[in-house]
Amino acid sequence: MKILSIAVLSTSLLLGSAAYSQTSIKIGYAISRTGPNTGGAAVTTIPNYELWVKEVNAAGGIKLGDKRVPIEVVQYDDRSNAEEAVRALERLINQDKVDFILPPWGTGLNLAVGPTLNREGYPHLAATAVTDRAPELAKRWPNSFWLLGTSADAAKSLVELLSRLRDEKKIGDTVAMVSIADGFGIDLSSAARPALTNAKFKLAYDKSYPIGTQDLAPVINEIKALNPDVFIAFSYPPDTLALTEQSRIAGFNPKVFYTGVGTAFPLYRQKFGKNTEGVMGIGGWSGDRPALRAYRPRHKASAANGAEPDRWASAVTYASLQMLQQAIERVGRIDRAAVIKDLQTGSFDTVIGKVKLENNMPTRHWWFGQWQDGEFYGIAPAGNEGARTAIVPKPAWVAP
């Protein structure tokens, strides 16, 4: 018994000594500062990484044991390229010896870096990835946490609304769907296709387009000729903007107009003004929550261009950083395995409310929202706090 007590005391002293000798926490990330993912990373990810580091360091740093240590950042440009993202992470791990790694922006890049983060035992808080593989990946990579949910649930929620609107005679049954040929678009269209078919909707158009496509006018013109009641685009920010602009120019104004990532960005409202009214898109938030009301001006003051957060993954991204900090502080030392365990089992106070993960995923999500009176509100699930009722049909486009 005495030997055990001495061993436990010795271990405790060693851990305490390690925490005491730590002068900073080195956190690294590779992010898309160039390439087609730049828009999403610049709105959703980079401002929140910078805000969090700024606020944590202003408060003295992250608490390890009985002291606080500042965050030291090492970052690279992944150039919106999967191979470059993996190479950058390997540099962060093997050359820079970072303590923790923050994830890239987007579904495709999070899937690309997942094996590396798992092999090296780093927590992977995927705050900008939507994939049906999330439950499987959470089991295969127990270090990974998929905070935006699955494509199937997002598609199911959208089709449920469309079915109700059809029952209410507000829309017909003809749907046109386009998707970006990347992990995000492939996953969501693959989930939506059978959901729409099973609900007896007619898919008049169902095509994908390559990432980086500049001219989407031919797509919109082809779809307009089919006169669908519903338009769905599982798109990334540049495409979301282009598809909306081309629809306005062509006078394509279906009763439901739904676009993907970027619809919830303040930039979308700034670009399209009154034409945002009634547009639906993936994501949403309950902006009336006090923590989010306080978060918005802090984000705006910190962002390089004074931008507000997007109304979906921005807050989830910031919440993921709060979760990481709380896990590290509860562990009290740089012990990635223990931090992963705390993320799996702990409860966290965040800007989006109390978060407790089940099977490495949250139990509550916003699946989609809609612009109403100049603000993007969460629509579904309808039971979420602050959920709004959808406006259908969408108001007609107006002259800019």
N, C-alpha and C positions, 0 to 999 in steps of 0.2 A: 504493500500500500504506500509506503514511504517513497519507494522508487517511482511509482506511478505519479505521485504528487509532485515529485521533483521534476519528472519528465513534462508534466502538464505545465508547471511553473516555468520551466525552461522554454517550452514552446511559446507560451504567452509572452515571455520577455523578448524572445526573438521576433515575434510578430510586432510587438510594440516598438522594438528598436527599428524594425524595417519601416514602419509607418513614420516614426520620428525622423528617420534619415531621409525620407522622401522630400525633396525640395520643390518639386513640381509634378504635375501629371501631364505626360506627353500624349496628346490626342492628335491623330492624323486622319486625313480623308483625301480621297480623289474625287473631284467633282467636275461636271461639264461646264467649263468656262468657254469652250469653243465647240463648234459642231451643232447638229440639229437639236440636241437636248439643252442647249444653252438657255432658251426661254424658260423652260420649266425649272431648271436648277436656279436661275437668277431670281425667280419669283418665290419659289417654295422652299428651297433648301438653303442656299447660301445666306440669305438674310437671317434665318433662324439660327444657323450655326454661329454666325458672327454675333448676333444679339445674345445668345446664351453664354458664349465665352466672355463677352463684355460684362454681362451682369454678374456672372459667377466670380470673375476676377475682381470686379468692383466691390463685391461682398467679402473679399479676402481669399477666395478660392474654394475648393472642395475640401470638406472636412475629412481628415484621416486621423482617427484616434482623437487626441485632444488638441489638434492644431489644424489649420487650414493651409492648403498649398495651392498656388495658382495653376491655371491651365496653360500649357505651352502647345502651340499649334504647328503642325507640319502638314502642308497641303500640296497637292499636285492637280494638274488639269488632265482629266481622263479623255478629253477630246471627243466625248460622246461615243467612245469606241470600247467595246467589251475587252478586247485584248489589251488595250492600253490601261483600262481600269484594273485588270488583274496584275499587270506589270507594276503599276503604281502601288498597289497594295503590298506586293512582295517587297518593294523598296521600303515602304513604311515599316514592315515587319522585320526584315532582315538587315536593312541598312540604318534606318532611323530608330529602330527599337522602340516604337511607340507603345504606350500602355494600353490604349484603347483606339478603336477605329470607328469613325462614323460612316454610314453607308452612302453610296452614290444616289443620284436622282433617277427614278424611273424603274419600271418593272424589268426591262431587259437587262440593265446593268446590275440590278440587285440579284437577279438569277445568275448572272455571269460571275459575280464575286463570291456567291454563296459557298461554293466548295472550298475556296481559299480560307475564308473566315472560319469555316467549320474545322478544317484541318489544323489550323493554327490556334483554335480555341478562343477566338474573339467574339464577344457579344455582337449580334447582327440585328439591329433594330430597323427593319425595313419599313419606313414610314411613307414611302412613295411607290409601293408596289401592290398591284392587284392581280392575283393569280389563283386559279382553281387548284394549283398544286400546293397552296399554302399549308393545308393540314398534313399532307404527305411530307413536305419539306420540313415542317416543324418536328416531325418524328425522325426524319433522316438526319437533319441538322438541328439538334436540340438547343444549339446556341442561337438559333434564328427566331425572330419574332415578327409576325406579319400583321401589321397594324391597320391595314385598309380592307382586310377581308378577302372574300373570294369572288371571282367573276360570276359564278353560278348564282350566288345570292344577289349580286348587283343586277344581273339579267332577270332573275325571277321577280325582283321587286318592280323593275320597269314594266315587265310584261303583265304583272298583276294590275298595275295602274292602267295600262293600255286596254286591258280586258274590261275593266270597270267602265272606262270612258266609252268603249264600244257598246257596252250594255246600256249606257245612258244615252246612246245615239249622238254622242258628241263627236265621234270619229267613225270612219269606216274600218275596213280590215286590210288595207293595202299598205305595206311597209317597204321602204327602201333603206338598205343598210350598207355603209361603207366602213372600212377599218384599215388602220395603218398596219403594214406588214412587219410588226415588231411584237415582242412578247405581250404587251398590253392589248393591242388590237386583236391579235390572234386568240388570246385567251377569252376576251369578252365576246367577240363575234362567235367563237365556238360554243360559248355558253348560251348566247342569245338565240342562235339559229334554231336549236331544237325547242327552246322555250316558246319561241314565236310560232313554230310549226305545230307544236302540241296544243297551243291555244287557238289554232285555226286561223292564224293570220296568214296573208298571202305575201311572200317575199318577192316583190316585183323586181328587186335589184339587190345583189349581194356580191360585192367585189371588194378587193383590198388594193392598196396603192403602196409603193415603196416609201420607206422613210426618206425624208429630204425632198419629196415631190414638190415642185415649185408652182406648177400650173394645175389647179383643180377645177378650172372652168369647164373642161369637157365632161368631167364627172357630174357636175351640177346640171349641165345642159341635158345630159342623157337622162338623168333622174327626173328632171322637170317634165320631160316629154311623157313620162309614165304616170304623172299626176297622183303620187301616193298621198295618203292621209298622214302618214308618219314618216319622218326622216330621222334616222339614227346614224351618228358618226362616232365610232370609237377612235378618236383622233388625239394627236399630241398638239401642244399649243400653237405652233405655226400653222398647222392644218386647220385647227379649230377656227382661227381668225380668217384664214383664206376661204374656207367653206362657207362661213357666214357672210363674208363680203361678196363672194360670187353669187350666193343665193339672193342677196339684196339686189345686186346688179341685174340678175336674170329675172327677178320678180318671182322667184320660187318661194312660196310661202305656205307650206303644209300646216295642218292644224296642230301638229306636234313637231317641234324642231328641237332635236336633242343632239348636242355635241359633247365631245369628251374632255380631256384634260385641257384646261385653259378657260373653260366657260366660267368657272368660279373665280377667275382672276379679276382684280380691279381694273387691269388693263383692258379687259373685254368691255367693261362698262365705259371706260374712257374712250375707246375706239368707236363704239357703236351707239352710245347715247341712248335715245329712246327706243332704238331698235333692239335693245337687250330685252325689253319687256316681253315676258312670256317664254323666253328661250330657256330650255332645260339643259342640264348637264350633269355629269357625274359628280358626286360629292355633295357637300352641304355643311352647315354648322348652325348652332344656336347662338347667334351673335348677341343675344340679349343677356347671356350668362355674365355675371359680374366679372369673373376672371378673364373672359374674352374681351369685355369692354375695356379692362385695364391693359390687356395685352396689345390691343390694336395700336394705341398711340405710342407705346414703347417700341413696337416693331417699326412703325413709321419714322420715329425719331432716329432709329439705329440704321435703317436701310440706307444704302449709299445714295439712292435716288429718291428717298423719302416715300417709298411705296408702302401701301398697306399690305397686310397678309392676304393670301387668297382665302377663299371661304371654304376650304376643305383641308388639304394636306399640310398647309402651313401650320395650323394649330396642332395637328397630329404630330408633325415633326418636332415642334417645340415641346410638346408633351413627352415625346420619346426621350428627349434630352433631359427633361426633369426626372423621368424614370431612371435613366442611367445614373444621374447624380445621386438620387436617393438610394439606389442600390449600392453604389460605391461607398457612400457615407455609412450605410448600415453595416457593410462588411468591414469598413474601417481601414482597409489596406488595398494594395494593388494585387488582387487575387481574382483573375478573370473567371475562373471556374465558380468561385463563390458568388461573384456578381451575377453570372448567368443563372445560378440557382435562385438568387433573390429575385431576379426578374421573372422567373418562372412561377414563383410562389408568393411574392409580396404584393402589397396593395400600395398604390401611389396616388398622391394628390397632384393634379395637373390642371392646366388651363382648360382642358376639355372635361374636367370633373374627376371623380374617383375612378381609377383604372385598376382592375385586377384581371390578369390574363387567365384564360383556360386553354390548355393545349397550345400555349405560346401565341394566342390570338385574343383580342378583345371580344367582349360579348355584345357590344353595341357599336353600330356604325351608322354613318349617313350614306345611303346608296345614291341618291340624286337629289338635286334641288332645282330651283327656278328663279329667274330674275323677276322680281315684283317691286314696282315703285322705286327702282334704283338700287335695290339691294338683293343679294343672292341668298335665298332662304332654303333650308332643308325641307324637302317634301316627304321623303320616305326614308325610314319607316315612319308611318303616321303617328306611332306611339312615342316617338322621341320627343323630348322636351323642346318646345319651340317650333315644332313642325307646322308648316303652312299647307293650305289646300291648293292644289294645282289649278292654274288658270288655263282653260282650254275651251275653244281654240285660241291659239296664240294670236295676238293682235297683228294686223298686217304691217309689213315694213313701211317706214316713212322715209321721206327724202332726208338726206343727211344735213 
